[in-house]
Amino acid sequence: MALIKNTTGWQEVKVTKELTAARYGSGLVEVYATPAMIALMEKTCQESVQDQLEHGQLTVGTLVNVRHLKATPIGMMVECTSELTEIEGRKLVFKVTAKDEKGIIGEGIHERFIVNEKDFMKKLEGANE
């Protein structure tokens, strides 16, 4: 299977106490944490292309360049959209946007690389020896 440029992804999550800056340790207030938003963005990108990869391949995140623009309170829904904008060999570049019920809360780019899962894990095992 070949990757298709402009592939889009979508994920949604409800902000809970577990997803707040206070719980993540990234801040002191109980609002949607920046690391939680980034994780949602990465998951959205990863899942959007996984079914287009060869058997045994997956993607790993290598760059996140996003701005967290607004706070989102507990109980509010957050949705993330992604679009695959560039394919350069094994490097994939995505445009990502996160919105809550009041508008855009985060946006930027995310890069992922296609790897063979077995080879990737084998390299990690060798690095720990």
MIDO-492425 format. One line per field, with one value per residue (C-alpha): y, z, x; residue number from 0. Coordinates in Angstrom, 1 decimal. Layout:
<gumars>
py <- [Y | ...]
pz <- [Z | ...]
px <- [X | ...]
n <- [NUM | ...]
</gumars>
This chain:
<gumars>
py <- [0.0 | 3.5 | 6.5 | 9.1 | 12.8 | 14.8 | 11.8 | 13.2 | 12.0 | 12.8 | 11.9 | 13.3 | 13.2 | 14.5 | 16.5 | 14.7 | 15.3 | 12.8 | 14.9 | 18.2 | 20.0 | 19.5 | 15.7 | 15.6 | 17.7 | 20.3 | 23.0 | 23.7 | 24.2 | 21.7 | 22.5 | 20.4 | 19.7 | 20.6 | 17.1 | 15.6 | 17.8 | 16.7 | 13.1 | 13.4 | 15.1 | 12.3 | 9.6 | 11.3 | 11.4 | 7.8 | 6.3 | 8.2 | 6.5 | 3.1 | 1.2 | 2.6 | 1.1 | -2.3 | -5.2 | -4.8 | -1.0 | 1.7 | 5.4 | 7.0 | 10.7 | 12.7 | 16.4 | 18.3 | 22.1 | 23.3 | 26.2 | 25.7 | 28.8 | 28.5 | 26.6 | 24.0 | 23.2 | 19.7 | 18.3 | 20.0 | 17.9 | 18.4 | 17.2 | 16.9 | 16.9 | 16.1 | 16.3 | 14.6 | 17.5 | 16.1 | 12.7 | 12.7 | 9.1 | 7.7 | 11.2 | 12.3 | 15.8 | 16.6 | 19.8 | 19.4 | 21.4 | 20.9 | 22.5 | 22.6 | 23.6 | 27.3 | 27.1 | 26.4 | 25.6 | 24.4 | 24.1 | 23.3 | 20.6 | 17.0 | 14.8 | 11.0 | 8.5 | 5.1 | 2.3 | -1.5 | -2.4 | -5.5 | -3.6 | -0.6 | -2.8 | -4.8 | -1.5 | -0.5 | -3.8 | -3.4 | 0.1 | -1.1 | -3.6]
pz <- [0.0 | -0.7 | 1.5 | 0.3 | 0.6 | 2.2 | 4.3 | 7.3 | 10.8 | 13.6 | 17.3 | 20.2 | 24.0 | 27.0 | 29.4 | 32.7 | 35.9 | 34.6 | 31.5 | 33.4 | 33.8 | 37.6 | 37.1 | 34.3 | 36.3 | 33.5 | 35.5 | 38.6 | 37.3 | 36.4 | 32.7 | 29.7 | 29.8 | 26.9 | 27.0 | 26.7 | 23.7 | 22.1 | 22.8 | 21.1 | 18.1 | 17.8 | 18.1 | 15.5 | 13.0 | 13.8 | 13.4 | 10.2 | 8.2 | 10.0 | 7.6 | 4.6 | 5.8 | 4.9 | 7.3 | 10.2 | 9.7 | 12.1 | 12.6 | 15.4 | 16.4 | 15.8 | 16.0 | 17.5 | 16.9 | 18.2 | 20.1 | 22.9 | 22.5 | 25.0 | 28.2 | 28.2 | 31.4 | 32.8 | 31.1 | 27.8 | 24.6 | 22.5 | 19.0 | 16.9 | 13.2 | 11.2 | 7.5 | 5.9 | 4.0 | 3.0 | 2.3 | 2.0 | 1.8 | 5.3 | 6.8 | 7.2 | 8.0 | 9.4 | 10.0 | 13.3 | 14.9 | 18.3 | 19.1 | 22.1 | 22.1 | 21.9 | 19.1 | 18.3 | 21.3 | 19.6 | 16.2 | 14.5 | 12.8 | 13.7 | 12.0 | 12.1 | 10.5 | 9.1 | 10.7 | 10.6 | 14.1 | 14.5 | 13.3 | 15.5 | 18.6 | 17.8 | 17.6 | 21.0 | 22.6 | 21.2 | 22.6 | 26.1 | 26.2]
px <- [0.0 | 1.2 | 0.7 | -1.8 | -1.0 | -3.7 | -4.9 | -6.8 | -7.4 | -9.8 | -9.9 | -12.0 | -11.5 | -13.4 | -11.2 | -11.1 | -9.0 | -6.5 | -5.8 | -5.2 | -1.9 | -2.1 | -2.2 | 0.4 | 2.8 | 3.1 | 1.3 | -0.7 | -4.2 | -6.9 | -7.2 | -6.4 | -2.6 | -0.4 | 1.2 | -2.3 | -3.0 | 0.3 | -0.5 | -3.9 | -2.3 | 0.3 | -2.3 | -4.5 | -1.6 | -0.4 | -3.9 | -4.6 | -1.9 | -1.4 | -3.7 | -1.7 | 1.6 | 3.1 | 2.7 | 5.3 | 5.6 | 4.6 | 5.3 | 7.2 | 7.0 | 10.1 | 9.1 | 6.2 | 6.0 | 2.7 | 1.2 | -1.3 | -3.4 | -6.3 | -7.1 | -9.9 | -11.8 | -12.7 | -15.8 | -15.3 | -14.8 | -11.6 | -11.3 | -8.1 | -7.8 | -4.7 | -3.7 | -0.7 | 0.9 | 4.3 | 5.8 | 9.6 | 10.8 | 10.0 | 9.3 | 5.7 | 4.7 | 1.2 | -0.7 | -2.5 | -5.3 | -7.1 | -10.4 | -12.7 | -16.4 | -15.4 | -12.8 | -9.2 | -7.0 | -3.8 | -2.2 | 1.1 | 3.0 | 4.0 | 6.5 | 6.6 | 9.0 | 8.0 | 10.0 | 10.0 | 8.8 | 11.1 | 14.2 | 13.4 | 13.0 | 16.1 | 18.2 | 16.8 | 17.8 | 21.3 | 21.5 | 20.8 | 23.7]
n <- [0 | 1 | 2 | 3 | 4 | 5 | 6 | 7 | 8 | 9 | 10 | 11 | 12 | 13 | 14 | 15 | 16 | 17 | 18 | 19 | 20 | 21 | 22 | 23 | 24 | 25 | 26 | 27 | 28 | 29 | 30 | 31 | 32 | 33 | 34 | 35 | 36 | 37 | 38 | 39 | 40 | 41 | 42 | 43 | 44 | 45 | 46 | 47 | 48 | 49 | 50 | 51 | 52 | 53 | 54 | 55 | 56 | 57 | 58 | 59 | 60 | 61 | 62 | 63 | 64 | 65 | 66 | 67 | 68 | 69 | 70 | 71 | 72 | 73 | 74 | 75 | 76 | 77 | 78 | 79 | 80 | 81 | 82 | 83 | 84 | 85 | 86 | 87 | 88 | 89 | 90 | 91 | 92 | 93 | 94 | 95 | 96 | 97 | 98 | 99 | 100 | 101 | 102 | 103 | 104 | 105 | 106 | 107 | 108 | 109 | 110 | 111 | 112 | 113 | 114 | 115 | 116 | 117 | 118 | 119 | 120 | 121 | 122 | 123 | 124 | 125 | 126 | 127 | 128]
</gumars>
